[in-house]
């Protein structure tokens, strides 16, 4: 049952996912709940914007172009970055505390936004994120390339959760 969950301001995606799942469990007391949170971390910027990525992306004064501008003249060509995600699960029948599954997706920043956003892209970061092993941003990929990339991501938090849940 989808419903709005407050977005707490925290440093870590794990803390945010855990707060969301606890909130959801208080609303839906008789069933297990799942919450997912993700952040975007740029190595050369000390992990900025991190878990605050949505605020930064949606801020018209910053956005993806502002993130790229912050990289001007930094890193000597090193543009490493990553998405970090955490899926939290809480079911009072299985555990009293949230169980967390973390995932990480490495890549690098493009120098300019490239491609076209499609309905299946989760954010404007698709315009500037080039996954490891690829030469295109997510937004430049064809649907076939994008689907292939998604299938290759064996270590996502969702896949870890599904594998764990299949034991029951």
N, CA, C and O of each residue as an XYZ file, in Angstrom:
672
protein
N       0.839     -1.172      0.000
C       0.000      0.000      0.000
C       0.887      1.239      0.000
O       1.499      1.546      1.023
N       0.975      1.945     -1.091
C       1.818      3.141     -1.119
C       1.172      4.296     -0.342
O      -0.045      4.479     -0.379
N       1.996      5.060      0.351
C       1.551      6.270      1.035
C       2.776      7.138      1.292
O       3.910      6.663      1.226
N       2.541      8.405      1.585
C       3.644      9.331      1.802
C       4.305      9.075      3.149
O       3.644      8.865      4.165
N       5.616      9.100      3.119
C       6.415      8.923      4.327
C       7.309     10.148      4.454
O       7.941     10.550      3.477
N       7.375     10.751      5.642
C       8.262     11.911      5.809
C       9.711     11.551      5.479
O      10.172     10.444      5.759
N      10.404     12.496      4.886
C      11.813     12.309      4.506
C      12.682     12.970      5.578
O      12.839     14.191      5.573
N      13.246     12.186      6.492
C      14.072     12.792      7.540
C      15.402     13.303      6.979
O      15.929     12.750      6.014
N      15.926     14.339      7.578
C      17.245     14.875      7.188
C      18.300     14.152      8.029
O      18.411     14.376      9.235
N      19.049     13.307      7.389
C      20.107     12.560      8.061
C      21.308     12.485      7.123
O      21.194     12.744      5.925
N      22.446     12.131      7.679
C      23.680     12.024      6.901
C      23.740     10.752      6.065
O      24.266     10.756      4.952
N      23.203      9.673      6.602
C      23.389      8.388      5.932
C      22.077      7.854      5.367
O      21.015      8.020      5.967
N      22.167      7.213      4.209
C      20.977      6.623      3.587
C      20.437      5.490      4.457
O      19.233      5.232      4.455
N      21.301      4.819      5.190
C      20.847      3.761      6.092
C      19.965      4.345      7.189
O      18.898      3.802      7.476
N      20.393      5.439      7.804
C      19.595      6.077      8.853
C      18.244      6.536      8.309
O      17.220      6.402      8.980
N      18.247      7.076      7.098
C      17.004      7.557      6.492
C      16.067      6.394      6.194
O      14.881      6.457      6.515
N      16.589      5.330      5.582
C      15.756      4.165      5.268
C      15.183      3.546      6.540
O      14.023      3.135      6.564
N      15.994      3.479      7.595
C      15.508      2.916      8.849
C      14.416      3.790      9.464
O      13.432      3.262      9.983
N      14.566      5.102      9.418
C      13.532      6.003      9.949
C      12.240      5.868      9.142
O      11.148      5.859      9.709
N      12.369      5.763      7.825
C      11.184      5.604      6.974
C      10.446      4.301      7.268
O       9.218      4.286      7.358
N      11.189      3.215      7.416
C      10.551      1.920      7.633
C       9.895      1.864      9.017
O       8.848      1.237      9.181
N      10.501      2.510     10.001
C       9.868      2.566     11.331
C       8.564      3.360     11.272
O       7.560      2.968     11.867
N       8.588      4.474     10.553
C       7.367      5.274     10.385
C       6.282      4.438      9.709
O       5.142      4.393     10.171
N       6.646      3.784      8.620
C       5.678      2.974      7.873
C       5.127      1.841      8.733
O       3.943      1.516      8.653
N       5.985      1.243      9.553
C       5.522      0.152     10.413
C       4.510      0.651     11.437
O       3.587     -0.079     11.798
N       4.671      1.882     11.907
C       3.699      2.451     12.840
C       2.345      2.684     12.173
O       1.309      2.636     12.836
N       2.351      2.938     10.860
C       1.108      3.139     10.121
C       0.467      1.798      9.761
O      -0.737      1.606      9.932
N       1.280      0.886      9.266
C       0.797     -0.433      8.836
C       1.249     -1.484      9.838
O       2.240     -2.175      9.602
N       0.561     -1.609     10.914
C       1.046     -2.417     12.037
C       0.984     -3.923     11.824
O       1.626     -4.668     12.564
N       0.236     -4.386     10.841
C       0.023     -5.838     10.719
C       0.786     -6.503      9.582
O       0.582     -7.686      9.310
N       1.638     -5.775      8.933
C       2.334     -6.349      7.786
C       3.776     -5.853      7.748
O       4.122     -4.860      8.389
N       4.596     -6.547      7.000
C       5.964     -6.109      6.808
C       6.015     -4.897      5.894
O       5.163     -4.732      5.021
N       7.006     -4.059      6.094
C       7.160     -2.856      5.276
C       8.590     -2.755      4.755
O       9.533     -3.275      5.352
N       8.717     -2.074      3.632
C      10.001     -1.868      2.983
C      10.153     -0.384      2.686
O       9.198      0.274      2.271
N      11.349      0.138      2.898
C      11.663      1.518      2.522
C      13.038      1.518      1.870
O      13.942      0.802      2.300
N      13.183      2.318      0.843
C      14.448      2.416      0.117
C      14.892      3.863      0.105
O      14.084      4.763     -0.125
N      16.160      4.089      0.349
C      16.712      5.428      0.218
C      18.048      5.321     -0.499
O      18.750      4.314     -0.398
N      18.383      6.377     -1.225
C      19.633      6.387     -1.982
C      20.265      7.769     -1.917
O      19.582      8.775     -1.728
N      21.570      7.797     -2.075
C      22.317      9.038     -2.118
C      23.337      8.972     -3.231
O      23.616      7.902     -3.772
N      23.892     10.124     -3.570
C      24.878     10.225     -4.644
C      26.133     10.866     -4.069
O      26.076     11.969     -3.526
N      27.260     10.183     -4.187
C      28.493     10.581     -3.519
C      29.606     10.787     -4.544
O      29.938      9.884     -5.312
N      30.169     11.982     -4.542
C      31.266     12.312     -5.468
C      32.572     12.273     -4.690
O      32.756     13.013     -3.723
N      33.472     11.405     -5.120
C      34.720     11.181     -4.396
C      35.492     12.478     -4.161
O      35.883     12.776     -3.032
N      35.706     13.236     -5.211
C      36.532     14.443     -5.141
C      35.890     15.544     -4.293
O      36.580     16.472     -3.871
N      34.607     15.460     -4.043
C      33.911     16.464     -3.232
C      33.619     15.948     -1.825
O      32.719     16.442     -1.147
N      34.391     14.951     -1.396
C      34.233     14.436     -0.046
C      32.889     13.766      0.215
O      32.421     13.717      1.353
N      32.272     13.250     -0.847
C      30.996     12.566     -0.697
C      29.782     13.447     -0.945
O      28.649     12.966     -0.906
N      30.006     14.732     -1.199
C      28.890     15.632     -1.511
C      28.249     15.193     -2.827
O      28.982     14.783     -3.727
N      26.952     15.253     -2.992
C      25.910     15.739     -2.080
C      25.380     14.686     -1.126
O      24.590     15.022     -0.244
N      25.777     13.428     -1.260
C      25.383     12.394     -0.322
C      23.885     12.183     -0.263
O      23.198     12.174     -1.285
N      23.389     12.013      0.960
C      21.971     11.736      1.167
C      21.095     12.953      0.883
O      19.871     12.831      0.833
N      21.701     14.118      0.699
C      20.945     15.350      0.412
C      20.758     15.566     -1.089
O      20.392     16.665     -1.508
N      20.995     14.567     -1.884
C      21.026     14.709     -3.335
C      19.715     15.256     -3.910
O      19.750     16.098     -4.807
N      18.581     14.804     -3.423
C      17.313     15.291     -3.990
C      17.141     16.787     -3.777
O      16.669     17.493     -4.668
N      17.521     17.269     -2.604
C      17.452     18.707     -2.333
C      18.347     19.478     -3.301
O      17.945     20.520     -3.819
N      19.540     18.979     -3.545
C      20.506     19.640     -4.436
C      20.012     19.604     -5.881
O      20.062     20.619     -6.575
N      19.541     18.455     -6.336
C      19.088     18.301     -7.723
C      17.871     19.182     -7.999
O      17.775     19.794     -9.062
N      16.953     19.245     -7.055
C      15.717     20.005     -7.259
C      15.882     21.502     -7.019
O      14.974     22.278     -7.316
N      17.013     21.911     -6.492
C      17.283     23.326     -6.250
C      17.657     23.977     -7.581
O      18.685     23.632     -8.164
N      16.833     24.921     -8.075
C      17.112     25.511     -9.390
C      18.449     26.246     -9.466
O      18.988     26.445    -10.555
N      18.983     26.646     -8.319
C      20.274     27.336     -8.318
C      21.443     26.364     -8.435
O      22.570     26.787     -8.693
N      21.190     25.060     -8.247
C      22.273     24.080     -8.296
C      21.996     23.069     -9.402
O      22.531     23.205    -10.503
N      21.177     22.065     -9.135
C      20.858     21.047    -10.138
C      22.081     20.284    -10.607
O      23.154     20.395    -10.015
N      21.921     19.501    -11.682
C      23.046     18.699    -12.176
C      24.147     19.575    -12.758
O      25.326     19.240    -12.647
N      23.780     20.682    -13.371
C      24.815     21.581    -13.916
C      25.663     22.193    -12.802
O      26.868     22.381    -12.965
N      25.037     22.498    -11.684
C      25.772     23.021    -10.539
C      26.728     22.000     -9.955
O      27.835     22.338     -9.537
N      26.298     20.757     -9.928
C      27.181     19.684     -9.449
C      28.405     19.592    -10.359
O      29.534     19.493     -9.879
N      28.180     19.623    -11.660
C      29.306     19.564    -12.597
C      30.212     20.779    -12.455
O      31.432     20.657    -12.568
N      29.634     21.939    -12.209
C      30.414     23.174    -12.044
C      31.349     23.053    -10.832
O      32.478     23.542    -10.861
N      30.873     22.407     -9.784
C      31.716     22.206     -8.603
C      32.962     21.373     -8.913
O      33.971     21.469     -8.214
N      32.884     20.570     -9.952
C      34.012     19.715    -10.324
C      35.023     20.414    -11.218
O      36.103     19.873    -11.453
N      34.704     21.601    -11.723
C      35.631     22.322    -12.595
C      36.992     22.486    -11.919
O      37.086     23.011    -10.810
N      38.042     22.029    -12.602
C      39.401     22.187    -12.107
C      39.774     21.271    -10.959
O      40.854     21.426    -10.390
N      38.936     20.337    -10.603
C      39.236     19.423     -9.486
C      39.590     18.036     -9.992
O      39.177     17.618    -11.073
N      40.353     17.349     -9.192
C      40.550     15.921     -9.381
C      41.527     15.515    -10.455
O      41.799     14.324    -10.604
N      42.067     16.447    -11.209
C      43.019     16.066    -12.245
C      42.460     15.022    -13.196
O      43.178     14.122    -13.631
N      41.183     15.141    -13.518
C      40.558     14.195    -14.431
C      39.849     13.053    -13.732
O      39.084     12.327    -14.367
N      40.088     12.871    -12.415
C      39.401     11.811    -11.678
C      37.997     12.296    -11.334
O      37.829     13.305    -10.650
N      37.005     11.579    -11.808
C      35.612     11.999    -11.618
C      34.764     10.875    -11.029
O      33.591     10.724    -11.371
N      35.373     10.086    -10.135
C      34.681      8.953     -9.534
C      33.500      9.372     -8.671
O      33.538     10.395     -7.987
N      32.467      8.571     -8.721
C      31.274      8.823     -7.928
C      30.544      7.498     -7.726
O      30.895      6.478     -8.321
N      29.530      7.537     -6.879
C      28.755      6.323     -6.647
C      27.376      6.680     -6.121
O      27.171      7.710     -5.478
N      26.445      5.796     -6.416
C      25.150      5.796     -5.762
C      25.278      4.815     -4.615
O      25.809      3.718     -4.791
N      24.804      5.191     -3.462
C      24.699      4.254     -2.348
C      23.217      4.156     -2.018
O      22.508      5.161     -1.959
N      22.768      2.932     -1.806
C      21.358      2.731     -1.502
C      21.230      1.807     -0.309
O      22.106      0.987     -0.032
N      20.121      1.960      0.385
C      19.831      1.075      1.497
C      18.349      0.755      1.474
O      17.506      1.652      1.461
N      18.044     -0.525      1.469
C      16.676     -1.002      1.590
C      16.524     -1.503      3.016
O      17.280     -2.362      3.470
N      15.537     -0.955      3.714
C      15.256     -1.403      5.079
C      13.944     -2.175      5.077
O      12.980     -1.789      4.416
N      13.924     -3.257      5.819
C      12.750     -4.122      5.914
C      12.416     -4.312      7.387
O      13.303     -4.537      8.211
N      11.139     -4.220      7.706
C      10.708     -4.447      9.078
C       9.391     -5.202      9.060
O       8.404     -4.754      8.477
N       9.397     -6.336      9.699
C       8.189     -7.143      9.847
C       8.190     -7.655     11.284
O       9.082     -8.414     11.663
N       7.220     -7.260     12.079
C       7.225     -7.665     13.493
C       7.189     -9.173     13.688
O       7.535     -9.663     14.763
N       6.775     -9.920     12.664
C       6.758    -11.381     12.792
C       8.167    -11.971     12.649
O       8.424    -13.080     13.118
N       9.074    -11.237     12.007
C      10.421    -11.767     11.756
C      11.504    -11.109     12.603
O      12.486    -11.758     12.966
N      11.335     -9.829     12.921
C      12.389     -9.120     13.657
C      11.810     -7.889     14.347
O      10.837     -7.298     13.879
N      12.418     -7.518     15.451
C      11.968     -6.326     16.176
C      12.635     -5.058     15.659
O      12.140     -3.953     15.879
N      13.754     -5.226     14.977
C      14.492     -4.079     14.437
C      14.537     -4.182     12.921
O      14.416     -5.279     12.376
N      14.709     -3.051     12.224
C      14.836     -3.111     10.758
C      16.054     -3.927     10.341
O      17.094     -3.906     10.998
N      15.900     -4.637      9.247
C      17.006     -5.360      8.624
C      17.379     -4.551      7.387
O      16.514     -4.207      6.581
N      18.666     -4.249      7.237
C      19.102     -3.371      6.149
C      19.942     -4.122      5.125
O      20.734     -5.002      5.459
N      19.742     -3.745      3.879
C      20.482     -4.307      2.753
C      21.067     -3.131      1.982
O      20.327     -2.302      1.452
N      22.385     -3.059      1.920
C      23.050     -1.926      1.278
C      23.559     -2.313     -0.104
O      23.921     -3.463     -0.351
N      23.579     -1.342     -0.987
C      24.111     -1.534     -2.330
C      24.898     -0.309     -2.761
O      24.684      0.795     -2.259
N      25.803     -0.520     -3.690
C      26.644      0.568     -4.191
C      26.804      0.406     -5.692
O      27.033     -0.697     -6.188
N      26.683      1.508     -6.406
C      26.827      1.508     -7.863
C      27.899      2.542     -8.214
O      27.675      3.744     -8.072
N      29.055      2.077     -8.667
C      30.180      2.969     -8.980
C      30.079      3.470    -10.413
O      29.481      2.836    -11.283
N      30.681      4.625    -10.622
C      30.736      5.201    -11.949
C      31.588      6.443    -11.944
O      32.409      6.662    -11.053
N      31.372      7.259    -12.971
C      32.076      8.531    -13.041
C      31.130      9.595    -13.571
O      30.115      9.298    -14.201
N      31.491     10.840    -13.298
C      30.690     11.971    -13.760
C      31.050     12.319    -15.189
O      32.225     12.355    -15.553
N      30.046     12.573    -15.987
C      30.271     13.113    -17.324
C      30.737     14.562    -17.167
O      30.613     15.145    -16.090
N      31.266     15.132    -18.232
C      31.677     16.532    -18.188
C      30.510     17.474    -18.467
O      30.521     18.630    -18.042
N      29.524     16.983    -19.168
C      28.315     17.751    -19.492
C      27.117     16.813    -19.429
O      27.273     15.616    -19.668
N      25.933     17.316    -19.117
C      24.747     16.470    -19.195
C      24.580     15.939    -20.619
O      24.793     16.666    -21.589
N      24.200     14.674    -20.734
C      24.058     14.065    -22.057
C      22.911     13.066    -22.053
O      22.695     12.343    -21.080
N      22.179     13.044    -23.166
C      21.078     12.097    -23.321
C      19.734     12.748    -23.052
O      19.624     13.959    -22.865
N      18.723     11.904    -23.040
C      17.347     12.358    -22.809
C      16.769     11.561    -21.636
O      16.873     10.335    -21.595
N      16.164     12.267    -20.696
C      15.500     11.578    -19.597
C      14.276     10.839    -20.106
O      13.504     11.359    -20.913
N      14.115      9.619    -19.620
C      12.957      8.794    -19.978
C      12.204      8.450    -18.705
O      12.720      8.640    -17.604
N      10.990      7.946    -18.850
C      10.151      7.690    -17.671
C      10.771      6.696    -16.702
O      10.416      6.706    -15.523
N      11.672      5.847    -17.145
C      12.262      4.848    -16.260
C      13.516      5.336    -15.546
O      14.053      4.614    -14.706
N      13.996      6.532    -15.849
C      15.126      7.090    -15.106
C      14.617      7.647    -13.784
O      13.577      8.304    -13.736
N      15.344      7.383    -12.728
C      14.872      7.793    -11.407
C      15.213      9.237    -11.069
O      14.617      9.799    -10.151
N      16.155      9.859    -11.781
C      16.458     11.267    -11.502
C      17.278     11.865    -12.643
O      17.716     11.170    -13.559
N      17.466     13.170    -12.551
C      18.293     13.881    -13.535
C      19.756     13.448    -13.481
O      20.517     13.748    -14.401
N      20.157     12.760    -12.436
C      21.522     12.256    -12.359
C      21.818     11.289    -13.501
O      22.979     11.056    -13.836
N      20.769     10.728    -14.097
C      20.953      9.853    -15.263
C      21.627     10.591    -16.412
O      22.219      9.962    -17.289
N      21.544     11.911    -16.415
C      22.169     12.730    -17.460
C      23.678     12.874    -17.284
O      24.387     13.204    -18.234
N      24.176     12.623    -16.051
C      25.598     12.867    -15.787
C      26.337     11.653    -15.224
O      27.546     11.725    -15.002
N      25.638     10.542    -14.988
C      26.262      9.360    -14.402
C      26.600      8.339    -15.480
O      25.732      7.895    -16.232
N      27.885      7.973    -15.540
C      28.371      6.938    -16.456
C      28.794      5.738    -15.607
O      29.787      5.822    -14.885
N      28.063      4.629    -15.678
C      28.419      3.467    -14.854
C      29.779      2.877    -15.250
O      30.212      2.990    -16.397
N      30.429      2.254    -14.285
C      31.688      1.547    -14.543
C      31.465      0.547    -15.669
O      30.480     -0.191    -15.675
N      32.398      0.531    -16.625
C      32.318     -0.410    -17.742
C      31.552      0.127    -18.934
O      31.432     -0.563    -19.946
N      31.030      1.341    -18.842
C      30.267      1.951    -19.933
C      30.902      3.282    -20.320
O      31.683      3.859    -19.563
N      30.552      3.757    -21.512
C      31.072      5.031    -21.998
C      29.964      6.060    -22.191
O      30.217      7.164    -22.672
N      28.742      5.702    -21.819
C      27.587      6.590    -21.987
C      26.939      6.848    -20.638
O      27.022      6.035    -19.717
N      26.286      8.014    -20.546
C      25.457      8.247    -19.367
C      24.255      7.308    -19.435
O      23.938      6.766    -20.494
N      23.600      7.126    -18.312
C      22.388      6.303    -18.301
C      21.351      6.861    -19.267
O      20.626      6.101    -19.909
N      21.277      8.181    -19.372
C      20.288      8.822    -20.245
C      20.627      8.695    -21.727
O      19.756      8.894    -22.574
N      21.866      8.369    -22.052
C      22.255      8.172    -23.453
C      22.013      6.729    -23.915
O      21.982      6.457    -25.115
N      21.845      5.820    -22.973
C      21.702      4.404    -23.325
C      20.350      4.135    -23.981
O      19.345      4.778    -23.674
N      20.360      3.170    -24.885
C      19.090      2.684    -25.423
C      18.405      1.897    -24.308
O      19.037      1.561    -23.307
N      17.147      1.610    -24.472
C      16.430      0.821    -23.467
C      17.074     -0.553    -23.296
O      17.110     -1.084    -22.186
N      17.580     -1.131    -24.380
C      18.239     -2.436    -24.306
C      19.534     -2.343    -23.487
O      19.801     -3.197    -22.642
N      20.335     -1.303    -23.744
C      21.570     -1.120    -22.976
C      21.268     -0.872    -21.497
O      21.932     -1.417    -20.616
N      20.271     -0.054    -21.246
C      19.883      0.260    -19.873
C      19.422     -0.998    -19.138
O      19.820     -1.232    -17.996
N      18.583     -1.808    -19.791
C      18.118     -3.048    -19.182
C      19.273     -4.008    -18.923
O      19.313     -4.671    -17.887
N      20.215     -4.082    -19.867
C      21.395     -4.935    -19.682
C      22.180     -4.468    -18.464
O      22.583     -5.285    -17.637
N      22.401     -3.164    -18.346
C      23.130     -2.612    -17.211
C      22.405     -2.953    -15.901
O      23.046     -3.345    -14.926
N      21.108     -2.810    -15.874
C      20.343     -3.109    -14.654
C      20.450     -4.587    -14.276
O      20.541     -4.915    -13.093
N      20.439     -5.476    -15.262
C      20.571     -6.913    -14.982
C      21.959     -7.248    -14.427
O      22.099     -8.161    -13.613
N      22.968     -6.522    -14.861
C      24.335     -6.777    -14.404
C      24.548     -6.380    -12.947
O      25.487     -6.855    -12.308
N      23.705     -5.534    -12.428
C      23.865     -5.037    -11.065
C      23.438     -6.098    -10.054
O      22.342     -6.023     -9.500
N      24.282     -7.062     -9.819
C      23.943     -8.167     -8.930
C      23.976     -7.762     -7.465
O      23.420     -8.468     -6.623
N      24.601     -6.664     -7.150
C      24.796     -6.318     -5.751
C      23.878     -5.187     -5.289
O      24.190     -4.503     -4.314
N      22.779     -4.984     -5.957
C      21.874     -3.929     -5.520
C      21.197     -4.350     -4.226
O      21.085     -5.540     -3.931
N      20.753     -3.381     -3.467
C      20.087     -3.669     -2.204
C      18.813     -4.470     -2.436
O      18.473     -5.336     -1.630
N      18.109     -4.195     -3.519
C      16.871     -4.917     -3.818
C      17.167     -6.384     -4.086
O      16.463     -7.259     -3.582
N      18.200     -6.665     -4.875
C      18.552     -8.055     -5.170
C      18.998     -8.798     -3.907
O      18.676     -9.973     -3.730
N      19.736     -8.113     -3.034
C      20.147     -8.734     -1.774
C      18.927     -9.052     -0.918
O      18.852    -10.120     -0.310
N      17.979     -8.133     -0.871
C      16.754     -8.341     -0.098
C      15.953     -9.524     -0.642
O      15.507    -10.381      0.121
N      15.772     -9.566     -1.962
C      15.007    -10.655     -2.580
C      15.678    -12.000     -2.282
O      14.998    -12.979     -1.973
N      16.991    -12.048     -2.374
C      17.707    -13.298     -2.087
C      17.491    -13.710     -0.637
O      17.238    -14.881     -0.356
N      17.587    -12.758      0.284
C      17.371    -13.051      1.696
C      15.938    -13.504      1.947
O      15.712    -14.486      2.654
N      14.977    -12.800      1.376
C      13.561    -13.097      1.588
C      13.166    -14.465      1.026
O      12.262    -15.119      1.545
N      13.852    -14.888     -0.038
C      13.512    -16.184     -0.654
C      13.818    -17.372      0.261
O      13.404    -18.495     -0.031
N      14.534    -17.140      1.358
C      14.825    -18.201      2.328
C      13.590    -18.583      3.150
O      13.551    -19.653      3.758
N      12.594    -17.711      3.165
C      11.416    -17.943      4.022
C      10.273    -18.547      3.268
O       9.217    -18.801      3.847
